[in-house]
Amino acid sequence: MITLSASACELRGEREVNAQAAAIVSYNDFNRNWRKFMSDSALKSFPIFADRPSPEFIEKWRQHISETGSPESFAGISTSKPDRSANVVLLSEEIRVPTALRPGGEKVPCPLCSPTTPKFGMGRMAYFPDDGAARFIGNHCAKHYLGDNYTEAERLFRIEAKCAEYLALWPSLQSKLPFIKPVVQKLYVSGQRLSQMRMYINVQAPGFSSFLYNDLVARGSMVITSRDQGAQTYRVEGIEFLSLDFDPEASADKLLACCRDLLKPLPAWTTTDGGNEASKEIIRRGNSVVRRFKEMSALRDLIADASQFLRPTNLRLLQRWTATGASPFSTLTFKFDGDRIDALAESYAGRFNWSVVAPAELLGQLPAKDEITALGLLEVAA
C-alpha cells in the first residue's frame, strides 16, 4: 500500500480541480458555440441582388414595414451577418418601425450585432453588394460594426437624396415660374430704390449710417423725446436701412438669377453616379434656388420695414430725441421739400450732410405678403 504525503495529496487535489474547471469551460464554450451555430444556421441569406434593389422593390418593402412592423420578413431580405469589412449602400433614410405590430411589441433584430434577439426600433434599408443581399440594419449598430464603410455610405446617401429631391422639385418650380418672376421683379424695383438711396447717403455722408445704426442698436431702437421724469420711450422704425450690409437690390438680383437658372434643365443623373460632377451641379443649383425662394418673404419684409426709416414722422422723432440732449448728436435736423429730404447732423464723430429724394410711391410696386404666400414656395421648397 502506497501512502501519499500531504503535499502530494494537495497537488493531486489541485490537478483534479483544474481538470474539472477545464472541463466546465470546455463544455460552456461548446455550448455557446453550438447555440451560435444553430442560431446562425437558422438565419436567412438571399444573395439574389446582382445590383442595388429597384425603387419599386424599395417602395414595396417600405409598405410592408408600415403594415407589419417586420422589415426582416419581407421576401428576399437577408437576416444573416455580413462581414465587418463589407461594403454597404444605404437605400433609405432612418425608418421608425411600428413595433406595436410585432408579436409582443418587441423590437427588430439587428443582423449586424443581434441577429436573433430584439435590438432596435429605428433602422435603414441597406444593400450589401459583396454578397448581393439586402438587410434592414440598425443605424447606431452600423456605425460601430461597419465603421468607415458606413460613414461613406451615409455621405453618398445624402448626395443621392439631395439630387433626387432637386430633380423632382425642378419641374414643379418651372411650372410656377410665370407667377414667380413678376413678383421677383416687383421686389427688385423696390429694393433697387432703397439700395440707391442708401448709397447716395453713404457717398454724401460717409460714416453717418453706421454711426447712427450702432447707437440705436445699443439702445434697442428705443429713444426718448422729453426730459421729464418717466418720459415715454419710442421705437425708431426701419433702422436696418442703416445697417452695414443693407442691400436689398443685390438680394433681389440673386432671385432674378434663380429665375433665369430655372429655365435651364438640371444635368442627367442616376443613383449610380454618386458624387460626380453632375451631382455637384444639381446640389449647387438646387441649394441656391431653394434658399433664395425661401428668403423671398423675408426680403419683402426687410424692404417694407427699412423704408419706414425715411418716413417724415420717423425722422422727426430723431430730431425730438436730439433736442433732449440724450442722443450722440449736438445737431440733427431734417428738412422736407416735397419728396426731397435734406439732413444735417453734427456730433463728436463729425459733421454730416446728405440729401435724397424719397417719393411717396417708393414702395408702390412692393408685392403684398399674400401675393408671395400664394406662390406656395415654402411648401414646394420645404
DRENRO-878613 format. One record per residue (C-alpha): residue in three letters; residue number from 1; x negated, y negated, z. Coordinates in pm, whole numbers, plus 50000, padded with zeros to 5 digits. Layout:
> ALA / NUM / X / Y / Z $
...
//
This chain:
> MET / 1 / 50000 / 50000 / 50000 $
> ILE / 2 / 49864 / 49663 / 49896 $
> THR / 3 / 49922 / 49368 / 50127 $
> LEU / 4 / 49913 / 49019 / 49975 $
> SER / 5 / 49765 / 48733 / 50164 $
> ALA / 6 / 49985 / 48433 / 50249 $
> SER / 7 / 49817 / 48220 / 49982 $
> ALA / 8 / 49875 / 48488 / 49718 $
> CYS / 9 / 50243 / 48510 / 49810 $
> GLU / 10 / 50278 / 48135 / 49781 $
> LEU / 11 / 50113 / 48142 / 49439 $
> ARG / 12 / 50340 / 48421 / 49317 $
> GLY / 13 / 50647 / 48241 / 49450 $
> GLU / 14 / 50542 / 47921 / 49275 $
> ARG / 15 / 50498 / 48107 / 48947 $
> GLU / 16 / 50841 / 48265 / 48979 $
> VAL / 17 / 50999 / 47926 / 49048 $
> ASN / 18 / 50819 / 47774 / 48747 $
> ALA / 19 / 50929 / 48064 / 48528 $
> GLN / 20 / 51289 / 48022 / 48638 $
> ALA / 21 / 51273 / 47648 / 48577 $
> ALA / 22 / 51125 / 47703 / 48232 $
> ALA / 23 / 51399 / 47949 / 48152 $
> ILE / 24 / 51663 / 47697 / 48260 $
> VAL / 25 / 51503 / 47420 / 48049 $
> SER / 26 / 51478 / 47652 / 47753 $
> TYR / 27 / 51841 / 47751 / 47791 $
> ASN / 28 / 51954 / 47388 / 47820 $
> ASP / 29 / 51753 / 47290 / 47513 $
> PHE / 30 / 51900 / 47581 / 47321 $
> ASN / 31 / 52250 / 47491 / 47438 $
> ARG / 32 / 52209 / 47126 / 47338 $
> ASN / 33 / 52060 / 47216 / 47002 $
> TRP / 34 / 52331 / 47472 / 46939 $
> ARG / 35 / 52607 / 47224 / 47021 $
> LYS / 36 / 52442 / 46967 / 46796 $
> PHE / 37 / 52409 / 47223 / 46517 $
> MET / 38 / 52771 / 47322 / 46550 $
> SER / 39 / 52883 / 46956 / 46556 $
> ASP / 40 / 52670 / 46853 / 46261 $
> SER / 41 / 52772 / 47151 / 46057 $
> ALA / 42 / 53135 / 47056 / 46113 $
> LEU / 43 / 53082 / 46706 / 45976 $
> LYS / 44 / 53181 / 46629 / 45622 $
> SER / 45 / 52946 / 46528 / 45343 $
> PHE / 46 / 53070 / 46434 / 44998 $
> PRO / 47 / 52778 / 46339 / 44769 $
> ILE / 48 / 53019 / 46251 / 44491 $
> PHE / 49 / 52933 / 45890 / 44408 $
> ALA / 50 / 52674 / 45852 / 44134 $
> ASP / 51 / 52731 / 45476 / 44160 $
> ARG / 52 / 52896 / 45244 / 44410 $
> PRO / 53 / 53268 / 45316 / 44452 $
> SER / 54 / 53504 / 45121 / 44229 $
> PRO / 55 / 53714 / 44826 / 44353 $
> GLU / 56 / 54023 / 45046 / 44311 $
> PHE / 57 / 53875 / 45312 / 44540 $
> ILE / 58 / 53780 / 45048 / 44799 $
> GLU / 59 / 54128 / 44895 / 44794 $
> LYS / 60 / 54297 / 45234 / 44843 $
> TRP / 61 / 54053 / 45313 / 45125 $
> ARG / 62 / 54134 / 44980 / 45288 $
> GLN / 63 / 54507 / 45053 / 45262 $
> HIS / 64 / 54453 / 45399 / 45414 $
> ILE / 65 / 54274 / 45241 / 45711 $
> SER / 66 / 54557 / 44996 / 45776 $
> GLU / 67 / 54819 / 45271 / 45754 $
> THR / 68 / 54644 / 45545 / 45953 $
> GLY / 69 / 54369 / 45387 / 46162 $
> SER / 70 / 54141 / 45668 / 46039 $
> PRO / 71 / 53883 / 45540 / 45790 $
> GLU / 72 / 53690 / 45866 / 45812 $
> SER / 73 / 53987 / 46079 / 45698 $
> PHE / 74 / 54021 / 45918 / 45355 $
> ALA / 75 / 53949 / 46157 / 45068 $
> GLY / 76 / 53582 / 46160 / 44972 $
> ILE / 77 / 53450 / 45982 / 45282 $
> SER / 78 / 53148 / 46142 / 45448 $
> THR / 79 / 53100 / 46160 / 45824 $
> SER / 80 / 52753 / 46317 / 45827 $
> LYS / 81 / 52444 / 46124 / 45936 $
> PRO / 82 / 52231 / 45956 / 45668 $
> ASP / 83 / 51856 / 45926 / 45711 $
> ARG / 84 / 51733 / 45631 / 45913 $
> SER / 85 / 51541 / 45516 / 45607 $
> ALA / 86 / 51850 / 45538 / 45385 $
> ASN / 87 / 51934 / 45254 / 45152 $
> VAL / 88 / 52282 / 45111 / 45204 $
> VAL / 89 / 52523 / 44896 / 45005 $
> LEU / 90 / 52800 / 44723 / 45202 $
> LEU / 91 / 53142 / 44739 / 45038 $
> SER / 92 / 53349 / 44529 / 45278 $
> GLU / 93 / 53348 / 44262 / 45543 $
> GLU / 94 / 53398 / 44371 / 45905 $
> ILE / 95 / 53732 / 44550 / 45930 $
> ARG / 96 / 53922 / 44581 / 46257 $
> VAL / 97 / 54065 / 44933 / 46265 $
> PRO / 98 / 54418 / 44968 / 46411 $
> THR / 99 / 54302 / 45226 / 46666 $
> ALA / 100 / 54651 / 45233 / 46821 $
> LEU / 101 / 54747 / 45452 / 46523 $
> ARG / 102 / 54482 / 45710 / 46611 $
> PRO / 103 / 54554 / 46010 / 46839 $
> GLY / 104 / 54528 / 45882 / 47195 $
> GLY / 105 / 54433 / 45539 / 47064 $
> GLU / 106 / 54069 / 45649 / 47051 $
> LYS / 107 / 53801 / 45452 / 46872 $
> VAL / 108 / 53637 / 45559 / 46547 $
> PRO / 109 / 53333 / 45792 / 46550 $
> CYS / 110 / 53019 / 45636 / 46403 $
> PRO / 111 / 52835 / 45860 / 46153 $
> LEU / 112 / 52510 / 45682 / 46239 $
> CYS / 113 / 52492 / 45731 / 46614 $
> SER / 114 / 52804 / 45905 / 46738 $
> PRO / 115 / 52949 / 46121 / 46459 $
> THR / 116 / 53170 / 46340 / 46680 $
> THR / 117 / 53278 / 46107 / 46960 $
> PRO / 118 / 53471 / 45776 / 46968 $
> LYS / 119 / 53246 / 45473 / 46926 $
> PHE / 120 / 53386 / 45153 / 46768 $
> GLY / 121 / 53694 / 44964 / 46656 $
> MET / 122 / 53528 / 44724 / 46412 $
> GLY / 123 / 53338 / 44866 / 46116 $
> ARG / 124 / 53247 / 44831 / 45750 $
> MET / 125 / 53280 / 45035 / 45434 $
> ALA / 126 / 52937 / 45135 / 45305 $
> TYR / 127 / 52784 / 45326 / 45015 $
> PHE / 128 / 52461 / 45524 / 45056 $
> PRO / 129 / 52305 / 45567 / 44710 $
> ASP / 130 / 52032 / 45805 / 44830 $
> ASP / 131 / 52282 / 46085 / 44897 $
> GLY / 132 / 52573 / 45949 / 44691 $
> ALA / 133 / 52803 / 45920 / 44993 $
> ALA / 134 / 53049 / 45662 / 45124 $
> ARG / 135 / 53082 / 45615 / 45500 $
> PHE / 136 / 53261 / 45389 / 45746 $
> ILE / 137 / 52996 / 45260 / 45984 $
> GLY / 138 / 52980 / 45052 / 46300 $
> ASN / 139 / 52823 / 44714 / 46240 $
> HIS / 140 / 52616 / 44700 / 46560 $
> CYS / 141 / 52509 / 45062 / 46524 $
> ALA / 142 / 52395 / 44999 / 46167 $
> LYS / 143 / 52171 / 44707 / 46265 $
> HIS / 144 / 51988 / 44933 / 46508 $
> TYR / 145 / 51995 / 45257 / 46309 $
> LEU / 146 / 51918 / 45128 / 45957 $
> GLY / 147 / 51706 / 44826 / 46050 $
> ASP / 148 / 51568 / 44620 / 45762 $
> ASN / 149 / 51773 / 44810 / 45504 $
> TYR / 150 / 52091 / 44695 / 45673 $
> THR / 151 / 51966 / 44337 / 45702 $
> GLU / 152 / 51901 / 44334 / 45328 $
> ALA / 153 / 52241 / 44489 / 45260 $
> GLU / 154 / 52408 / 44213 / 45460 $
> ARG / 155 / 52219 / 43947 / 45264 $
> LEU / 156 / 52327 / 44094 / 44932 $
> PHE / 157 / 52686 / 44137 / 45052 $
> ARG / 158 / 52707 / 43768 / 45143 $
> ILE / 159 / 52586 / 43680 / 44793 $
> GLU / 160 / 52834 / 43918 / 44631 $
> ALA / 161 / 53122 / 43791 / 44844 $
> LYS / 162 / 53049 / 43426 / 44762 $
> CYS / 163 / 53011 / 43495 / 44390 $
> ALA / 164 / 53336 / 43691 / 44380 $
> GLU / 165 / 53512 / 43415 / 44574 $
> TYR / 166 / 53398 / 43137 / 44341 $
> LEU / 167 / 53463 / 43336 / 44023 $
> ALA / 168 / 53821 / 43389 / 44142 $
> LEU / 169 / 53855 / 43027 / 44256 $
> TRP / 170 / 53724 / 42860 / 43940 $
> PRO / 171 / 54027 / 42923 / 43712 $
> SER / 172 / 54261 / 42803 / 43988 $
> LEU / 173 / 54071 / 42475 / 44025 $
> GLN / 174 / 54051 / 42435 / 43649 $
> SER / 175 / 54430 / 42459 / 43627 $
> LYS / 176 / 54460 / 42180 / 43885 $
> LEU / 177 / 54206 / 41954 / 43712 $
> PRO / 178 / 54464 / 41745 / 43517 $
> PHE / 179 / 54611 / 41646 / 43856 $
> ILE / 180 / 54283 / 41619 / 44046 $
> LYS / 181 / 54096 / 41389 / 43809 $
> PRO / 182 / 54339 / 41090 / 43817 $
> VAL / 183 / 54329 / 41093 / 44199 $
> VAL / 184 / 53949 / 41105 / 44198 $
> GLN / 185 / 53934 / 40814 / 43952 $
> LYS / 186 / 54151 / 40605 / 44186 $
> LEU / 187 / 53916 / 40687 / 44473 $
> TYR / 188 / 53622 / 40585 / 44258 $
> VAL / 189 / 53768 / 40244 / 44169 $
> SER / 190 / 53847 / 40159 / 44532 $
> GLY / 191 / 53519 / 40298 / 44662 $
> GLN / 192 / 53320 / 40110 / 44398 $
> ARG / 193 / 53473 / 39777 / 44502 $
> LEU / 194 / 53384 / 39827 / 44868 $
> SER / 195 / 53032 / 39951 / 44788 $
> GLN / 196 / 52970 / 39646 / 44570 $
> MET / 197 / 53089 / 39404 / 44839 $
> ARG / 198 / 52866 / 39572 / 45095 $
> MET / 199 / 52574 / 39547 / 44850 $
> TYR / 200 / 52640 / 39173 / 44798 $
> ILE / 201 / 52628 / 39118 / 45175 $
> ASN / 202 / 52303 / 39315 / 45204 $
> VAL / 203 / 52140 / 39112 / 44926 $
> GLN / 204 / 52251 / 38773 / 45064 $
> ALA / 205 / 52203 / 38852 / 45434 $
> PRO / 206 / 51955 / 39137 / 45484 $
> GLY / 207 / 51992 / 39294 / 45827 $
> PHE / 208 / 52330 / 39139 / 45913 $
> SER / 209 / 52533 / 39456 / 45867 $
> SER / 210 / 52305 / 39684 / 46067 $
> PHE / 211 / 52264 / 39423 / 46345 $
> LEU / 212 / 52639 / 39380 / 46394 $
> TYR / 213 / 52712 / 39752 / 46344 $
> ASN / 214 / 52466 / 39867 / 46612 $
> ASP / 215 / 52601 / 39616 / 46863 $
> LEU / 216 / 52963 / 39713 / 46801 $
> VAL / 217 / 52886 / 40086 / 46820 $
> ALA / 218 / 52720 / 40030 / 47158 $
> ARG / 219 / 53043 / 39863 / 47275 $
> GLY / 220 / 53268 / 40138 / 47136 $
> SER / 221 / 53402 / 39879 / 46886 $
> MET / 222 / 53578 / 39701 / 47173 $
> VAL / 223 / 53540 / 39324 / 47227 $
> ILE / 224 / 53698 / 39058 / 47449 $
> THR / 225 / 53834 / 38724 / 47329 $
> SER / 226 / 53871 / 38546 / 47663 $
> ARG / 227 / 53652 / 38463 / 47964 $
> ASP / 228 / 53943 / 38516 / 48202 $
> GLN / 229 / 53905 / 38792 / 48461 $
> GLY / 230 / 54075 / 39109 / 48345 $
> ALA / 231 / 54091 / 38985 / 47987 $
> GLN / 232 / 54223 / 39234 / 47737 $
> THR / 233 / 53985 / 39410 / 47501 $
> TYR / 234 / 54049 / 39455 / 47130 $
> ARG / 235 / 53918 / 39704 / 46879 $
> VAL / 236 / 53722 / 39574 / 46581 $
> GLU / 237 / 53853 / 39762 / 46278 $
> GLY / 238 / 53656 / 39913 / 45991 $
> ILE / 239 / 53306 / 39897 / 46138 $
> GLU / 240 / 53200 / 40187 / 45912 $
> PHE / 241 / 53187 / 39922 / 45639 $
> LEU / 242 / 52868 / 39802 / 45814 $
> SER / 243 / 52704 / 40143 / 45868 $
> LEU / 244 / 52369 / 40213 / 45709 $
> ASP / 245 / 52489 / 40498 / 45484 $
> PHE / 246 / 52819 / 40343 / 45378 $
> ASP / 247 / 52853 / 40404 / 45003 $
> PRO / 248 / 53195 / 40545 / 44904 $
> GLU / 249 / 53117 / 40479 / 44537 $
> ALA / 250 / 52839 / 40740 / 44546 $
> SER / 251 / 53066 / 40995 / 44713 $
> ALA / 252 / 53345 / 40935 / 44461 $
> ASP / 253 / 53095 / 40961 / 44177 $
> LYS / 254 / 52997 / 41308 / 44303 $
> LEU / 255 / 53364 / 41403 / 44295 $
> LEU / 256 / 53382 / 41294 / 43933 $
> ALA / 257 / 53074 / 41505 / 43862 $
> CYS / 258 / 53255 / 41805 / 44015 $
> CYS / 259 / 53548 / 41744 / 43783 $
> ARG / 260 / 53311 / 41748 / 43486 $
> ASP / 261 / 53144 / 42064 / 43615 $
> LEU / 262 / 53479 / 42242 / 43637 $
> LEU / 263 / 53513 / 42208 / 43262 $
> LYS / 264 / 53217 / 42445 / 43220 $
> PRO / 265 / 53263 / 42818 / 43291 $
> LEU / 266 / 53057 / 42994 / 43553 $
> PRO / 267 / 52796 / 43241 / 43421 $
> ALA / 268 / 52884 / 43607 / 43369 $
> TRP / 269 / 52814 / 43817 / 43678 $
> THR / 270 / 52876 / 44164 / 43825 $
> THR / 271 / 52816 / 44309 / 44171 $
> THR / 272 / 52509 / 44493 / 44043 $
> ASP / 273 / 52338 / 44161 / 43964 $
> GLY / 274 / 52257 / 44096 / 44329 $
> GLY / 275 / 52077 / 43770 / 44394 $
> ASN / 276 / 51973 / 43693 / 44035 $
> GLU / 277 / 51974 / 43353 / 43865 $
> ALA / 278 / 52341 / 43382 / 43771 $
> SER / 279 / 52429 / 43438 / 44137 $
> LYS / 280 / 52230 / 43134 / 44243 $
> GLU / 281 / 52405 / 42914 / 43987 $
> ILE / 282 / 52751 / 43038 / 44085 $
> ILE / 283 / 52689 / 42975 / 44453 $
> ARG / 284 / 52525 / 42635 / 44397 $
> ARG / 285 / 52805 / 42505 / 44176 $
> GLY / 286 / 53079 / 42667 / 44383 $
> ASN / 287 / 52945 / 42526 / 44710 $
> SER / 288 / 52924 / 42178 / 44563 $
> VAL / 289 / 53277 / 42174 / 44423 $
> VAL / 290 / 53438 / 42323 / 44733 $
> ARG / 291 / 53251 / 42091 / 44970 $
> ARG / 292 / 53335 / 41777 / 44772 $
> PHE / 293 / 53701 / 41865 / 44728 $
> LYS / 294 / 53735 / 41942 / 45098 $
> GLU / 295 / 53592 / 41596 / 45174 $
> MET / 296 / 53830 / 41413 / 44939 $
> SER / 297 / 54088 / 41334 / 45205 $
> ALA / 298 / 53819 / 41216 / 45448 $
> LEU / 299 / 53673 / 40991 / 45177 $
> ARG / 300 / 54014 / 40837 / 45117 $
> ASP / 301 / 54048 / 40765 / 45492 $
> LEU / 302 / 53697 / 40618 / 45506 $
> ILE / 303 / 53776 / 40374 / 45224 $
> ALA / 304 / 54107 / 40275 / 45381 $
> ASP / 305 / 53956 / 40226 / 45728 $
> ALA / 306 / 53642 / 40040 / 45611 $
> SER / 307 / 53848 / 39793 / 45409 $
> GLN / 308 / 54009 / 39676 / 45734 $
> PHE / 309 / 53684 / 39507 / 45835 $
> LEU / 310 / 53736 / 39234 / 45573 $
> ARG / 311 / 54092 / 39152 / 45678 $
> PRO / 312 / 54115 / 38786 / 45796 $
> THR / 313 / 54274 / 38888 / 46129 $
> ASN / 314 / 53982 / 39125 / 46198 $
> LEU / 315 / 53716 / 38866 / 46112 $
> ARG / 316 / 53889 / 38601 / 46326 $
> LEU / 317 / 53877 / 38849 / 46614 $
> LEU / 318 / 53498 / 38848 / 46579 $
> GLN / 319 / 53499 / 38468 / 46586 $
> ARG / 320 / 53700 / 38454 / 46911 $
> TRP / 321 / 53467 / 38716 / 47061 $
> THR / 322 / 53167 / 38496 / 46977 $
> ALA / 323 / 53339 / 38192 / 47132 $
> THR / 324 / 53344 / 38370 / 47471 $
> GLY / 325 / 52963 / 38392 / 47471 $
> ALA / 326 / 52986 / 38773 / 47506 $
> SER / 327 / 52857 / 38852 / 47157 $
> PRO / 328 / 52493 / 38855 / 47039 $
> PHE / 329 / 52572 / 38561 / 46808 $
> SER / 330 / 52543 / 38195 / 46900 $
> THR / 331 / 52745 / 38119 / 46588 $
> LEU / 332 / 52974 / 38343 / 46385 $
> THR / 333 / 53226 / 38181 / 46154 $
> PHE / 334 / 53430 / 38297 / 45856 $
> LYS / 335 / 53595 / 38058 / 45610 $
> PHE / 336 / 53870 / 38175 / 45377 $
> ASP / 337 / 53942 / 38019 / 45039 $
> GLY / 338 / 54193 / 38233 / 44856 $
> ASP / 339 / 54024 / 38572 / 44814 $
> ARG / 340 / 53681 / 38430 / 44895 $
> ILE / 341 / 53516 / 38485 / 45234 $
> ASP / 342 / 53216 / 38270 / 45340 $
> ALA / 343 / 53030 / 38382 / 45651 $
> LEU / 344 / 52772 / 38205 / 45871 $
> ALA / 345 / 52602 / 38385 / 46159 $
> GLU / 346 / 52320 / 38284 / 46392 $
> SER / 347 / 52157 / 38498 / 46658 $
> TYR / 348 / 51819 / 38589 / 46805 $
> ALA / 349 / 51787 / 38820 / 46502 $
> GLY / 350 / 51801 / 38524 / 46264 $
> ARG / 351 / 52040 / 38322 / 46051 $
> PHE / 352 / 52272 / 38497 / 45805 $
> ASN / 353 / 52484 / 38360 / 45520 $
> TRP / 354 / 52696 / 38564 / 45283 $
> SER / 355 / 52994 / 38522 / 45056 $
> VAL / 356 / 53215 / 38783 / 44889 $
> VAL / 357 / 53548 / 38797 / 44706 $
> ALA / 358 / 53793 / 39041 / 44871 $
> PRO / 359 / 54110 / 39044 / 44659 $
> ALA / 360 / 54438 / 39118 / 44831 $
> GLU / 361 / 54488 / 39414 / 44595 $
> LEU / 362 / 54148 / 39553 / 44693 $
> LEU / 363 / 54295 / 39894 / 44763 $
> GLY / 364 / 54580 / 39873 / 44515 $
> GLN / 365 / 54465 / 40194 / 44344 $
> LEU / 366 / 54377 / 40391 / 44656 $
> PRO / 367 / 54579 / 40716 / 44645 $
> ALA / 368 / 54814 / 40789 / 44931 $
> LYS / 369 / 54729 / 41072 / 45171 $
> ASP / 370 / 55032 / 41268 / 45050 $
> GLU / 371 / 54902 / 41242 / 44694 $
> ILE / 372 / 54583 / 41424 / 44793 $
> THR / 373 / 54764 / 41675 / 45014 $
> ALA / 374 / 54995 / 41765 / 44724 $
> LEU / 375 / 54692 / 41886 / 44524 $
> GLY / 376 / 54659 / 42178 / 44766 $
> LEU / 377 / 54279 / 42163 / 44761 $
> LEU / 378 / 54233 / 42259 / 45125 $
> GLU / 379 / 54429 / 42578 / 45063 $
> VAL / 380 / 54252 / 42659 / 44736 $
> ALA / 381 / 53905 / 42590 / 44878 $
> ALA / 382 / 53963 / 42740 / 45222 $
//
